[in-house]
Amino acid sequence: MKPIRRKAATAGALAVLALGGTLAATAPASAATAGAYNGACGAGYEVFTSTPVMSSQRPVAATTYVAYSSADRQWCAVTVRSKPGARVFMEVTLDTWPTSTTPARDAGSYTAFAGPVYKDLPEPGRCMTWSGSIDLYYNSDRGLCP
């Protein structure tokens, strides 16, 4: 079973590196502005995908970023507010799909971001699912299957 997991991790890591290089080459110079990935997952984590959280006041109120570390063999998620300000309810959840019984979740009253939360690379046949909330607004997505 270990060789299969290693293959999946290697394939996932290579996909992350390939996509990361593409994203780096196409990212605008303003990527360091509010609402951009804030590096909260730590050193070695590369953003793999993101999901916007829309609201009626702002086209994108927050963004949930999902990053991966091939060294740690873990996924990480963080929901970053587009415009930091007064404390507001925010949440980030990361889990495997079909859903496990132990989602990684952080929720509370935050000024800039919720998270980070971490999950191990799922076994073959399982995918990742993630969600983010700000105030009353919510969005989720799934994918990233080994």
CORRASUL-V164715 format. One record per residue. RES is the residue in one letter. PSI is psi as a letter, one per 40 degrees, with the letter a starting at -180 (999 if undefined). Layout:
res-><RES;RES>
psi-><PSI;PSI>
//
This chain:
res-><M;K;P;I;R;R;K;A;A;T;A;G;A;L;A;V;L;A;L;G;G;T;L;A;A;T;A;P;A;S;A;A;T;A;G;A;Y;N;G;A;C;G;A;G;Y;E;V;F;T;S;T;P;V;M;S;S;Q;R;P;V;A;A;T;T;Y;V;A;Y;S;S;A;D;R;Q;W;C;A;V;T;V;R;S;K;P;G;A;R;V;F;M;E;V;T;L;D;T;W;P;T;S;T;T;P;A;R;D;A;G;S;Y;T;A;F;A;G;P;V;Y;K;D;L;P;E;P;G;R;C;M;T;W;S;G;S;I;D;L;Y;Y;N;S;D;R;G;L;C;P>
psi-><d;d;d;d;d;d;d;d;d;d;d;d;d;d;d;d;d;d;d;d;d;d;d;d;d;e;h;i;d;e;e;e;i;i;e;i;h;e;e;d;d;i;i;e;h;h;h;d;i;i;h;i;h;i;i;d;d;h;d;h;d;i;h;h;h;h;i;i;h;d;d;e;f;i;i;i;i;h;h;h;h;d;g;i;a;i;h;i;h;i;i;h;h;h;i;i;h;i;h;a;e;g;i;h;i;h;i;a;h;i;d;d;i;h;a;i;i;i;i;i;h;i;i;i;e;i;i;i;i;i;i;i;i;h;b;e;i;i;i;i;i;i;a;f;h;999>
//
